[in-house]
């Protein structure tokens, strides 16, 4: 019985303690239930958000870049479908085998082969690796047909910029290329792999408008980043279609015409509204090559070429204007009270102090008035009047015609050039102005430097009488189709601050240059009735002619090495009595303006008038283009 | 004393039919429900497929059911008699893992028998409880009070705990100690001795910290501040809590859990399966499963109270507490209130040994119920 009692005692003790234990366990389990309530009710929203953040990724969809078209809608830059072969490792199995099989169907060089193997080993198995881009249709179909033997290989379609005009539009349009580190603005679109932005020309200037806005795709991903499915998609907004002032046909013609020379530039403008109808610079380059990617050698070749193919010489090339500057001097003279019938005797030279300043015509022009001085391009006449007018008045007039400052065309890279004044010399050279320098300036030599675009602007203002500013963009068209509604008013420029009769004197002089048998550019006239041009030749020396050489007879340009030959210039407008178009041509080291530059300008102006781009109906525009903020 | 005083006043020798009649069918039903929940979650974890987990778990459940019924129907005196043998056998296996155990998850835990990969540490949990129940059954209440009588059971606990710790498996070692502690407590060991052990334990902790593996330290530190390093050591805990919380009240729906199906959740078929359930069925689901466990535990306690011999009482209590420890540690671990120690959710998590041993231990608890009225002498011989 003792043991039984003790057993009862033991059972009571057990029950007491087991109850305590059970109670403790119940409390702990209740704590678990409380924790569940906390997590799943009180904090549920926070964790729901975190779970969504985990699984949903936003992926940017690059918008198609807007097209660039000429004033009649001819595409100058568009998007072409780019087929590329991609390889997914986890579907391919043996990557090397698949690549070998692929290389028997399409061209794969050693470089690509190694790059693919490297990328494949670095990326996760489900990330597609680009094997080759820019496949032809033929290659695409061969890959598709052989699909079963090429596991993990697929064709993807992307877009690549296409410039149908290739090098004839390269300087105006620029090109697109991968985003560089310094271009990053925090805009996420720029960080998309393979995204391209405008790097030069119009592509750069109007990059924001052309770029459009990115779409987004909400995708569900797993913990390893693999895409499970797309949840929603917003296509974004494609880039605006930009309409240029350029006439594609005329641009091609201009470029072709310049190609006869080694290095040259030309600008064709509408004198009334500043529309740049053609702007060419040779040599040029093919912007399509930048899309595909240049090799280091190709890039260095372009960069180190002595003829600077990457530079748009129309707005970044600086040349002494030579005699094309004389119109400005003449207008400054008229303004300061010199009458157009004021006559100067030209004996072939002029002496100032101990220096002798020569006329281009060795034995002189005899008595010349302003009209004749322009017609014959008599240097002594302009030496004479410039001394009376003074360099600062000449400079003021030159500035009024767009020289010596950026004219404000909608492109980056424009250079201001130089129109010297007394203050300018003191500030930049550190010496005071010499009297002889005024004479040199009057014939567009010495310190004076201008760009072909400035010369074209000068001529446009001279011919049209308005303070036109050249422009390349007419505006944007939303979507692809033309819209009749709205319309952007063409720019309305104020008239020049020069009396019309002064302009007439100069225009008449230029008319004589081309249309009077004794004019300097008579041989390069337009003979078609009503299409005649008026012009002015210019020959800019790039070397100093010594006394000894002058005595022995000036060496002919053809006998000099190319680098030391004169620049040939010609500015012109047409038709002569009702000016609508103007053209400036600079041929680097071309020799004489009348012999080399004038025929080119004549051909271009004749073609321009035949095409008459300003007279034809061009595309309607709905809004001015948005200009990129980057500078 | 008459011989029958040792034995049950009722008929001690039941027929098999009587025993089956006595089986605790409510408990069996509960158990089946919990296992069914587990199989459903394994089906979901495999993205709606029986392969590779659910079907195998189902087969193991079949095997487990056989073992459970066998354990329930075997006479409790037989269990009493073989308790020590079972204990030493398990200890031997545990020692064997040290020698020939596979390397799994950076810790030696398995022993490969070809068909079954056995975790002796799981077996040990049952064996230790059996051994302790037998020991405390064999000594009187007065003897329990004497420290010398506690030396042997402490040795019984420390030997396997040390081996498990060496594997290293912090979770199992902790469970062994806690389950043993509960048995010591219910066997009548004095309060002050527990206090002494707790104080001593706290004092040793800084020293013990030095012996922890880096990953174990990480887990403890991570537990203390899970969002400290969200992509490193805290990742599992944080992702589990996100999964858990985002289930909200009603859950995302069966097989719709984003955290689990997109693999943000680690070990979703094993240790973190409860998170998946909570994500897909919400608070409703998690409370339901917790409720099922509570009922199961309540059954265990009721059986312990009902038993008329100390061995059955302690055995039922020990095994029930063991089940509690599994549930509590696993759930608090996935809910971010306990360090990640690798304790599965019993009957639900994928894994053979745990399922089989837990079902076997539930069988033993049922055996305690079936044989509740049998009296066993101190030395184990029923009667004279």
Interface residues (C-beta under 8 A of the other chain):
Chain A: X1 X4 X6 X7 X9 X10 X11 X13 X14 X15 X17 X18 X20 X21 X22 X25 X26 X28 X29 X32 X33 X35 X36 X37 X39 X40 X41 X43 X44 X46 X47 X48 X50 X51 X52 X54 X55 X220 X221 X222 X223 X224 X228
Chain B: X1 X5 X140 X141 X182 X185 X186 X187 X188 X239 X241 X242 X243 X244 X245 X246 X247 X248 X249 X258 X259 X261 X262 X263 X264 X278 X282 X283 X286 X287 X290 X293 X294 X297 X301 X304 X305 X308 X309 X310 X313 X314 X317 X321 X324 X327 X328 X331 X332 X335 X337
